[in-house]
Amino acid sequence: MRHLITTDDLGREEIEALFADAESFLQKPPPKLLQNRLIITLFFENSTRTRSSFEIAAKKLGADVVHLDVAKSSTKKGETLYDTAANLNAMGPDAIIVRHAQSGTPEQISHHVDCAIFNAGDGAHAHPSQALLDLFTIRRHFGGDIEGKKIAIVGDIKNSRVANSNMRLLPRFGLKIRLVAPPHFMPKTDFPSTHRLEDVLDEVDIIMSLRTQTERHAYPIYASLKDYASDYCITGERMGDREILLLHPGPVHRNIDIDDEMLADPRCKVLEQVQNGVVVRMAALKKLILANG
Ligand code: NCD
């Protein structure tokens, strides 16, 4: 049984094939490859993009999608997560897409079901479909020529599952990572790192800005996010006329992570990431569900 818990679950050639599929889904209407397949979305944490992106992806391939409303589910009545998963599994889905505040939950659920589990974000651990869509967006932007390209990941890296997944995936495809964060947002790392954005601006080809993960902080770290912004906001003034591709997984804290000017700038591809997210998730659903038979 194949699952997508981390990007390590896919080999390099599988990712290349997945991107070829994603590209074809961008170019022409997709075939209904998942007709009569059932996909359940199970989100224990908020989501703006990821849930709708997975649901749209599933529907575009002809699958039936059911969302379990966790706020109203039996987990709230004391049922364990694993019993909830086993009960959903008994309804015969082809995949369950899981988001949970606790790292490791999707992986643990995968041992209690016989369908594909897609990790849609678990704590600060991993968010594989986001990293795949980020890589896909970077590859398209550079026409496939990404070996040796330098990317600065900026912000609350320590608490970000998006950063974590990208730090595993991007080096496999030849990208060179620089980490830029204040000390309390910097993980222990072997990647080159700095506390100053100005140190990397002249050397990087890509900036991935991150949202400050206030919901994962045990106590408020900044009195005000404005203090953070004064050092780390990606502004028009900081970027100047440098040809840097600007990414962000969303939701963006406007004028904290990226300013109004840069959000409207053609170098900022936040909405292209969202668009690519649908086709990359289509390709991932197709790959795993059809592989599982
Ligand atoms: C991210 C997440 O939930 O991990 N959002 C997303 O899925 N696009 C990033 C975030 O919440 O900051």
Boltz pocket constraint, residues with backbone or C-beta under 6 A from the ligand:
constraints:
  - pocket:
      binder: B
      contacts: [[A, 46], [A, 49], [A, 50], [A, 120], [A, 121], [A, 123], [A, 127], [A, 130], [A, 161], [A, 162], [A, 210], [A, 211], [A, 249], [A, 250], [A, 251]]
      max_distance: 6.0
